[in-house]
Amino acid sequence: MSNQHWRERDLAALWHPCSQMKDHEWLPMIPIRRGRGVWLEDYDGHRYLDAISSWWVNLFGHANEHVAARIAEQARELEHVILAGFSHAPAIELAERLTQLAPPGLERVFYADSGSAAVEIALKMSFHYWLNQGQAEKTRFVCLSGSYHGETLGALAVGDVGLYRDTYKPLLLQPLVVPSPDCFEREPGQSWAEFSVERFRDMEKLLAERHSEIAAVIVEPLVQCAGGMRMYHPVYLERLRQACDRYGVHLIADEIAVGFGRTGTLFACEQAGIRPDFMCLSKGLTGGFLPLSAVLTRESIYQAFYHDYEQLKAFMHSHSYTGNALCCTAALATLDLFEASDVLADNRLKSKRMRERVAELEDHPNVHEIRQHGMILAMEMGRSDGQPYPWEERRGIRVYRYGLEHETLLRPLGNVVYFMPPYVINDEEIDQLARVAIEGIHQATRD
Ligand SMILES: *Cc1c(COP(=O)(O)O)cnc(C)c1O
């Protein structure tokens, strides 16, 4: 069966995520028959280096033997059981291991099945905590400009990427949006730290004025991924933690994309030495095998819900597949792989190599910035007069097509070309990735 065969059947029956399906009249969709390590292979035998970890989920390669074997073994024992009133070893062990790895003081784990669901849970828990404490007026959430927290209505509401949000605006909660510390906006000569501190003033002012109605601030620590891999300095998180303590507001760290080593530390919050009140995890949690998410929180927040039934203070939230045994097993197997070798140290060398291999783009008139936090490296394309390319030109898609023709899956976010590869990428593969990105950017910015 060829690509063409599957393409035709696909287009007759499927509706794909985050896609204008009409684009597939000229942009062929690619049916994949198998994955191995960083490689994907289609039905015509072409291969693609998965430079974006299949939407940032894969950590240790496609079809990783260890994870696959653990899931298969678990599937023959117990695939799933209701998690209300019942429990099982994978869910318990995973909760124990996550609380040991997370910043100290995050002692409770609540499971769900997607990143968006985790964000919904953190928002509801925060609001509900204050309600249980007699502070019903805390109903507002604060988020950063350019932020992204998922696409169900609650998660979408606290995001600020117009492409996803604007259409649904009449349906959404109204968050308080504060300018992001996104260092792409800093003045020439200004350091990341200086700019991030300067941008904190707006947050400080808002919290000072309106903390009595604010339940929580939600942020993506260090990298605003879907908003264009925009990055900032950890000092912003330090200041934010202090201010949230001072004003009695929760801090929700959405580590769904940046968790599990992406920024160089296991969790991005570690670089600021902070403990959030809620930490949302998903994506890399299962090494990219199965959908699972977790919200970690403090014991004292858990205790605010722990009362006699008649007080009606329990957190009555659930998803059918909460804490699925196969998903939890995939996550445990992924944590085994973190323990089996010094992944973070190896990644430091890989990050360095990724950066060195794109150094020649520093002087390119259409590359406005090359930025990096650990295993996330982004290159911002723009016009030679310093202005961004208009979105209608779809420069990113040119890089995408160039990549596919050269055995590489790059999926730029607008004008931003980025690498976020599985950690099993080797030196030779990094070199290929860089060569293809450089040539793709040359082609996409010509004219
Ligand atoms: C992907 C993502 C989400 C949403 O996760 P889904 O599993 O796609 O619902 C939330 N927050 C951040 C920061 C993300 O990158």
The ligand as a Gaussian input file, in Angstrom:
#p B3LYP/6-31G(d) Opt

LIG

0 1
 C        0.409000      21.284000      24.477000
 C        0.210000      22.208000      25.614000
 C       -0.978000      22.199000      26.365000
 C       -2.169000      21.346000      25.986000
 O       -1.920000      19.990000      26.046000
 P       -2.873000      18.998000      25.192000
 O       -2.437000      17.643000      25.615000
 O       -2.572000      19.299000      23.752000
 O       -4.274000      19.314000      25.555000
 C       -1.061000      23.024000      27.460000
 N       -0.044000      23.827000      27.804000
 C        1.112000      23.873000      27.114000
 C        2.208000      24.764000      27.581000
 C        1.272000      23.092000      25.988000
 O        2.382000      23.179000      25.255000

